[in-house]
Amino acid sequence: MAFGFGAFFVPMIDIWQRLRRALKVVIMLPSLVQAVLPSLSPTNHIHGVVTMIYDRTLDDFLREVRKLFEAPLNPTNLLAISGKLQEQFHERLEASNICMLPSYNHTLPTGHERGTYLALDVGGSTFRVALVKLGGVGEKSMEIKTMQCHKIGNSVRLLEGHAFFDWMAARIQETLDGYDKSVAHGSESLPMGLSWSFPIEQTSIRSGTLLQMGKGFCATHGVQGSDLADLIMQACTKMNLNVRMEAIVNDSTATLLSRAYQDNTTRMALILGTGTNAAIHLPTTALARAKFGERPQSWHDKADHVLVNTEFSVFGKNILPTTRWDDYLNITHMHPDFQPFEHLISGRYLGEIVRLIMLEATQSAGLFDGHMPESLLQPYNLDTGILAAFESDDTPDLSKASLIFQKAHPLSTTPSYADLLFVRQVSYLVSHRAATYLATGIHALCSLRTHSEGLQAATAGHINIGCNGSVIEKYPNFRVTTQAVLDQLIERDGGPKRGKDGGVSLEIANESAIFGAAVAVCCVDHHC
């Protein structure tokens, strides 16, 4: 078998790029090692007083950080990054089993559907059960009649097989009986939608093969490979609950559907909290036929569009500019290169990037007088919420942020104002870059949709993006910055100013998992 030069050359480029990133990381290793082992740091002994010697001032170090984080953020460069991301999107729309995955949802709500639905939201730490009334266009178009949030502790995670689903059914009964016993035990079955935050191989809008859940869950033991809807329905039948499973969705699809019910210009959804993902409404012709797997012809006959789970986090390799701290995070990660976008923008990683910068600054520039809090020598111990506290602090001496920081990470000496200001400014640089990269990724997805629909940027019309997650909802100015950069990129790319006739708006989708599960059911009831 003969191998062409291209088949050899492309992997070699990839290997070289990884080696180059690794070499960049090595440059910072001495500072990291010395930060962990401060006794190795150079010192002066003058009249019995030990004085630390630093390579540079804190201001000099901050100037370097600012240059590295701000250099890639000019609009021309961002549009070039968007173009390269679009190329990656197109490649994955042709062939990939881990991203750009078409769901079975091919219909968006009109906003006029009405009904009462049972909505379930299963996450890593909570199981929420709600009775949702959809009333059509109006002030109370989406109303939660009753809802209970049940904690998923270790004892629940350890439940194996049917026992876990029996626990779910018991919580469903508890919630509904506490509201009105007739709801789940009446003559008419109650339609049910599920927002499931774990891997499944979906086989229809209302069914899917259960896969390993991870996160310490034992629920798949003995039932892995079974149909998820059947497992839940069997447990509900034991409880004499007159319910029926009508729709299963993931978090990004649920967010898109919930926002679309309220605004019929919604065509995308974004999740940005601990992790990130996005869903997008595309013509079925935008995806290779093989991406749909084995589906009945009747589905294809009805579907001219489809909601696509992009798995947004996995894009951006060799496209998004990084710093040595990003490269260190990546190369020491359990799964290097797997989620490049997520490493740069999501809540799990923003705090870690700042921690790595602080670690180097402590050793080389005297942050905290050269003494890093011991707790921050451990990876992923700086919560992104602390960054938010620094950025939102309106006191002249940053006393609010200092109190929160020192409560979580006690220091041997009181931090100076210069120390606190450094942390605040670095937090801003890291979060601002994250918001800018996010806007660039959204621009790329919007451009993909525009071209797939055969439209032009100038006349594509206005679209809405439903947003959910702690970072996009709560981090200070994050959504505002993302929106401003997105507006700028759209206009520079030939699009109109944001308004009712054009542009893209980022709108919060409240309780999107619950409402989205209900809307998914109403779409089945009214349009299938």
SULCOR-V564177 format. One record per backbone hydrogen bond with DSSP energy under -1.0 kcal/mol. NH is the residue of the N-H (numbers start at 1). CO is the residue of the C=O. E is the energy in kcal/mol with one decimal. If there is no record, write none. Layout:
BEGIN
nh=NH co=CO e=E
nh=NH co=CO e=E
END
This chain:
BEGIN
nh=8 co=4 e=-1.0
nh=9 co=5 e=-2.9
nh=10 co=6 e=-2.3
nh=12 co=8 e=-1.4
nh=13 co=9 e=-2.2
nh=14 co=10 e=-1.9
nh=15 co=11 e=-2.5
nh=16 co=12 e=-2.5
nh=17 co=13 e=-2.5
nh=18 co=14 e=-2.0
nh=19 co=15 e=-2.3
nh=20 co=16 e=-2.5
nh=21 co=17 e=-2.1
nh=22 co=18 e=-2.3
nh=23 co=19 e=-2.3
nh=24 co=20 e=-1.9
nh=25 co=21 e=-1.9
nh=26 co=22 e=-2.0
nh=27 co=23 e=-1.2
nh=28 co=25 e=-1.2
nh=32 co=28 e=-1.9
nh=33 co=29 e=-3.1
nh=34 co=30 e=-2.5
nh=35 co=31 e=-1.9
nh=36 co=32 e=-1.8
nh=37 co=33 e=-2.3
nh=40 co=37 e=-2.3
nh=41 co=38 e=-2.0
nh=44 co=51 e=-2.9
nh=46 co=49 e=-2.4
nh=49 co=46 e=-2.1
nh=51 co=44 e=-3.1
nh=53 co=42 e=-1.8
nh=56 co=364 e=-1.6
nh=61 co=57 e=-2.2
nh=62 co=58 e=-2.5
nh=63 co=59 e=-2.2
nh=64 co=60 e=-1.7
nh=65 co=61 e=-2.3
nh=66 co=62 e=-3.0
nh=67 co=63 e=-2.2
nh=68 co=64 e=-2.4
nh=69 co=65 e=-2.3
nh=70 co=66 e=-2.5
nh=71 co=67 e=-1.9
nh=73 co=70 e=-1.7
nh=78 co=74 e=-2.2
nh=79 co=75 e=-2.4
nh=80 co=76 e=-1.6
nh=81 co=77 e=-2.2
nh=82 co=78 e=-2.5
nh=83 co=79 e=-2.1
nh=84 co=80 e=-1.9
nh=85 co=81 e=-2.4
nh=86 co=82 e=-2.3
nh=87 co=83 e=-1.5
nh=88 co=84 e=-1.9
nh=89 co=85 e=-2.7
nh=90 co=86 e=-2.5
nh=91 co=87 e=-2.0
nh=92 co=88 e=-2.2
nh=93 co=89 e=-1.9
nh=95 co=91 e=-1.7
nh=101 co=309 e=-2.9
nh=103 co=307 e=-2.7
nh=115 co=134 e=-2.0
nh=117 co=132 e=-3.0
nh=118 co=191 e=-2.7
nh=119 co=130 e=-3.1
nh=120 co=193 e=-2.6
nh=121 co=128 e=-2.3
nh=122 co=195 e=-2.5
nh=123 co=126 e=-2.8
nh=127 co=150 e=-2.7
nh=128 co=121 e=-2.5
nh=129 co=148 e=-2.4
nh=130 co=119 e=-2.4
nh=131 co=146 e=-2.5
nh=132 co=117 e=-3.2
nh=133 co=143 e=-3.3
nh=134 co=115 e=-3.1
nh=135 co=141 e=-2.3
nh=141 co=138 e=-1.2
nh=143 co=133 e=-2.5
nh=145 co=131 e=-2.8
nh=146 co=131 e=-1.0
nh=148 co=129 e=-2.3
nh=150 co=127 e=-2.9
nh=152 co=125 e=-3.1
nh=157 co=153 e=-2.3
nh=158 co=154 e=-1.8
nh=159 co=156 e=-1.5
nh=163 co=160 e=-1.8
nh=164 co=161 e=-1.3
nh=166 co=162 e=-2.5
nh=167 co=163 e=-1.9
nh=168 co=164 e=-1.9
nh=169 co=165 e=-2.3
nh=170 co=166 e=-2.2
nh=171 co=167 e=-1.8
nh=172 co=168 e=-2.1
nh=173 co=169 e=-2.5
nh=174 co=170 e=-2.3
nh=175 co=171 e=-2.1
nh=176 co=172 e=-2.5
nh=177 co=173 e=-2.9
nh=178 co=174 e=-1.4
nh=180 co=176 e=-3.2
nh=183 co=180 e=-1.9
nh=190 co=242 e=-2.6
nh=192 co=244 e=-2.4
nh=193 co=118 e=-2.7
nh=194 co=247 e=-2.6
nh=195 co=120 e=-3.1
nh=196 co=249 e=-2.4
nh=197 co=122 e=-1.8
nh=201 co=209 e=-2.2
nh=203 co=207 e=-1.7
nh=204 co=207 e=-1.6
nh=209 co=201 e=-2.9
nh=210 co=226 e=-3.0
nh=211 co=199 e=-1.2
nh=217 co=214 e=-2.1
nh=218 co=157 e=-2.8
nh=221 co=218 e=-1.9
nh=223 co=220 e=-1.8
nh=224 co=220 e=-1.9
nh=225 co=210 e=-2.1
nh=226 co=223 e=-2.5
nh=228 co=208 e=-3.2
nh=231 co=227 e=-2.0
nh=232 co=228 e=-2.1
nh=233 co=229 e=-2.7
nh=234 co=230 e=-2.7
nh=235 co=231 e=-1.6
nh=236 co=232 e=-2.1
nh=237 co=233 e=-2.4
nh=238 co=234 e=-1.6
nh=240 co=237 e=-1.7
nh=241 co=236 e=-2.5
nh=242 co=184 e=-3.6
nh=243 co=241 e=-1.8
nh=244 co=190 e=-2.1
nh=246 co=192 e=-3.1
nh=247 co=192 e=-1.1
nh=248 co=205 e=-2.5
nh=249 co=194 e=-2.9
nh=254 co=250 e=-2.4
nh=255 co=251 e=-1.9
nh=256 co=252 e=-2.0
nh=257 co=253 e=-2.5
nh=258 co=254 e=-2.5
nh=259 co=255 e=-2.0
nh=260 co=256 e=-2.4
nh=261 co=257 e=-1.7
nh=263 co=259 e=-1.9
nh=266 co=263 e=-1.8
nh=267 co=464 e=-2.0
nh=268 co=464 e=-1.2
nh=269 co=279 e=-2.3
nh=270 co=466 e=-3.0
nh=271 co=277 e=-3.1
nh=272 co=468 e=-2.3
nh=273 co=275 e=-2.7
nh=277 co=271 e=-1.8
nh=279 co=269 e=-1.8
nh=280 co=308 e=-1.8
nh=281 co=267 e=-2.4
nh=282 co=306 e=-2.3
nh=284 co=304 e=-2.1
nh=286 co=283 e=-2.0
nh=287 co=284 e=-1.4
nh=288 co=93 e=-2.3
nh=291 co=288 e=-1.7
nh=292 co=289 e=-1.5
nh=293 co=290 e=-1.3
nh=295 co=293 e=-1.0
nh=299 co=296 e=-1.3
nh=300 co=296 e=-1.2
nh=301 co=297 e=-2.4
nh=302 co=298 e=-1.3
nh=303 co=299 e=-2.0
nh=306 co=282 e=-2.4
nh=307 co=105 e=-2.5
nh=308 co=280 e=-3.1
nh=309 co=101 e=-3.0
nh=310 co=278 e=-2.2
nh=314 co=311 e=-1.9
nh=315 co=312 e=-1.5
nh=319 co=316 e=-2.2
nh=320 co=316 e=-2.1
nh=327 co=323 e=-2.2
nh=328 co=324 e=-2.0
nh=329 co=325 e=-2.3
nh=330 co=326 e=-2.5
nh=331 co=327 e=-2.7
nh=332 co=328 e=-1.7
nh=333 co=330 e=-1.2
nh=338 co=335 e=-1.7
nh=341 co=313 e=-1.2
nh=341 co=315 e=-1.2
nh=342 co=313 e=-1.2
nh=343 co=339 e=-2.1
nh=344 co=341 e=-1.0
nh=345 co=341 e=-1.1
nh=346 co=342 e=-2.0
nh=347 co=273 e=-3.4
nh=348 co=274 e=-1.8
nh=349 co=346 e=-1.1
nh=350 co=346 e=-1.8
nh=353 co=349 e=-2.3
nh=354 co=350 e=-1.9
nh=355 co=351 e=-2.3
nh=356 co=352 e=-2.3
nh=357 co=353 e=-1.9
nh=358 co=354 e=-2.7
nh=359 co=355 e=-2.4
nh=360 co=356 e=-1.8
nh=361 co=357 e=-2.6
nh=362 co=358 e=-2.5
nh=363 co=359 e=-1.3
nh=364 co=360 e=-3.0
nh=365 co=361 e=-2.0
nh=367 co=361 e=-1.6
nh=369 co=366 e=-1.6
nh=370 co=367 e=-1.6
nh=371 co=368 e=-1.7
nh=376 co=373 e=-1.5
nh=377 co=374 e=-1.7
nh=381 co=378 e=-1.1
nh=386 co=383 e=-1.6
nh=388 co=384 e=-2.0
nh=389 co=385 e=-1.7
nh=390 co=386 e=-1.9
nh=391 co=387 e=-2.3
nh=392 co=388 e=-1.8
nh=398 co=395 e=-1.2
nh=402 co=398 e=-2.2
nh=403 co=399 e=-2.2
nh=404 co=400 e=-1.9
nh=405 co=401 e=-3.0
nh=406 co=402 e=-2.8
nh=407 co=403 e=-1.7
nh=408 co=404 e=-1.5
nh=409 co=405 e=-2.7
nh=420 co=416 e=-2.2
nh=421 co=417 e=-2.9
nh=422 co=418 e=-2.0
nh=423 co=419 e=-2.1
nh=424 co=420 e=-2.4
nh=425 co=421 e=-2.7
nh=426 co=422 e=-2.6
nh=427 co=423 e=-2.5
nh=428 co=424 e=-2.2
nh=429 co=425 e=-2.3
nh=430 co=426 e=-2.5
nh=431 co=427 e=-2.6
nh=432 co=428 e=-3.0
nh=433 co=429 e=-1.9
nh=434 co=430 e=-1.9
nh=435 co=431 e=-2.5
nh=436 co=432 e=-2.1
nh=437 co=433 e=-3.0
nh=438 co=434 e=-2.5
nh=439 co=435 e=-2.3
nh=440 co=436 e=-1.9
nh=441 co=437 e=-2.3
nh=442 co=438 e=-2.6
nh=443 co=439 e=-2.5
nh=444 co=440 e=-2.0
nh=445 co=441 e=-2.1
nh=446 co=442 e=-2.9
nh=447 co=443 e=-2.5
nh=448 co=444 e=-2.1
nh=449 co=445 e=-2.2
nh=450 co=446 e=-2.6
nh=451 co=447 e=-2.5
nh=452 co=448 e=-2.3
nh=453 co=449 e=-2.0
nh=454 co=451 e=-1.2
nh=455 co=450 e=-2.8
nh=459 co=456 e=-1.0
nh=463 co=503 e=-2.1
nh=464 co=265 e=-1.7
nh=465 co=505 e=-2.9
nh=466 co=268 e=-2.2
nh=467 co=507 e=-2.9
nh=468 co=270 e=-2.1
nh=472 co=272 e=-1.8
nh=473 co=469 e=-2.1
nh=474 co=470 e=-2.4
nh=475 co=471 e=-1.5
nh=478 co=475 e=-1.9
nh=481 co=477 e=-2.5
nh=482 co=478 e=-2.5
nh=483 co=479 e=-2.8
nh=484 co=480 e=-2.3
nh=485 co=481 e=-2.5
nh=486 co=482 e=-2.4
nh=487 co=483 e=-2.6
nh=488 co=484 e=-1.9
nh=489 co=485 e=-2.4
nh=490 co=486 e=-2.5
nh=491 co=487 e=-2.2
nh=492 co=488 e=-2.3
nh=493 co=489 e=-1.4
nh=494 co=491 e=-1.5
nh=495 co=490 e=-3.0
nh=499 co=502 e=-2.9
nh=502 co=499 e=-1.1
nh=505 co=463 e=-2.1
nh=507 co=465 e=-2.8
nh=509 co=467 e=-3.1
nh=515 co=511 e=-2.7
nh=516 co=512 e=-2.6
nh=517 co=513 e=-1.6
nh=518 co=514 e=-1.7
nh=519 co=515 e=-2.8
nh=520 co=516 e=-2.4
nh=521 co=517 e=-1.2
nh=522 co=518 e=-2.1
nh=523 co=519 e=-2.2
nh=524 co=520 e=-1.3
nh=525 co=521 e=-2.8
nh=526 co=522 e=-2.3
nh=527 co=523 e=-1.9
nh=528 co=524 e=-1.4
END
